Amino acid sequence: MIRKNTVVIGTQLDNGKGSARRQKWRPTVALTQHEDVVIDRLELLYNGEPTALLDQVMQDIGTVHA
């Protein structure tokens, strides 16, 4: 059986405002920065309303691999 990693976005540690957010540790974004950790798929369970946190984390993960 193939082992899968489960990732949960934290509303406190993954949150950040402005450019200062790049200076603090944000676990979900940090996971994608490790070459030896392969994340095949990252899923978020939420109540259906778009959030600023979700948008920001997705954007920051995109810049890691741009």
C-alpha positions in Angstrom: 0.0 0.0 0.0 1.3 3.5 -0.9 1.6 5.8 2.1 0.0 9.2 1.7 0.7 12.4 3.6 -2.2 14.4 5.0 -1.7 18.1 5.4 -3.9 20.4 7.5 -3.7 24.1 7.1 -3.4 25.8 10.5 -5.4 29.0 11.0 -2.8 30.4 13.3 0.6 29.2 12.2 -0.1 29.4 8.4 -1.7 32.8 8.7 0.4 35.9 7.9 0.0 39.4 6.7 2.1 41.4 4.3 5.7 40.7 3.4 6.5 39.9 7.1 4.8 36.5 6.6 7.7 35.3 4.6 10.0 35.7 7.6 8.0 33.5 9.9 7.6 29.7 9.9 4.4 28.6 8.2 4.1 24.8 8.3 2.0 24.2 5.1 4.2 26.5 2.9 7.4 25.1 4.6 6.4 21.5 3.7 6.5 22.4 0.0 10.1 23.8 0.3 11.7 20.5 1.2 13.1 18.6 -1.8 13.0 15.3 0.0 9.2 15.7 0.9 6.9 15.0 -2.0 3.4 16.3 -1.7 1.4 14.8 -4.6 -1.8 16.5 -3.6 -2.8 19.1 -1.0 -6.5 19.1 -0.1 -8.3 21.6 2.1 -11.5 20.9 3.9 -13.5 24.0 4.6 -17.0 25.4 4.7 -17.2 26.5 1.1 -16.5 30.2 1.6 -13.2 31.4 0.1 -10.9 32.7 2.7 -8.0 35.1 2.6 -5.9 32.4 4.4 -6.6 29.9 1.7 -5.8 32.3 -1.1 -2.6 33.5 0.5 -1.3 30.0 1.2 -2.0 28.9 -2.4 -0.2 31.9 -3.7 2.8 31.4 -1.5 3.1 27.8 -2.4 3.0 28.8 -6.0 5.9 31.2 -5.6 8.0 28.4 -4.0 7.8 26.4 -7.2 7.7 29.2 -9.7 
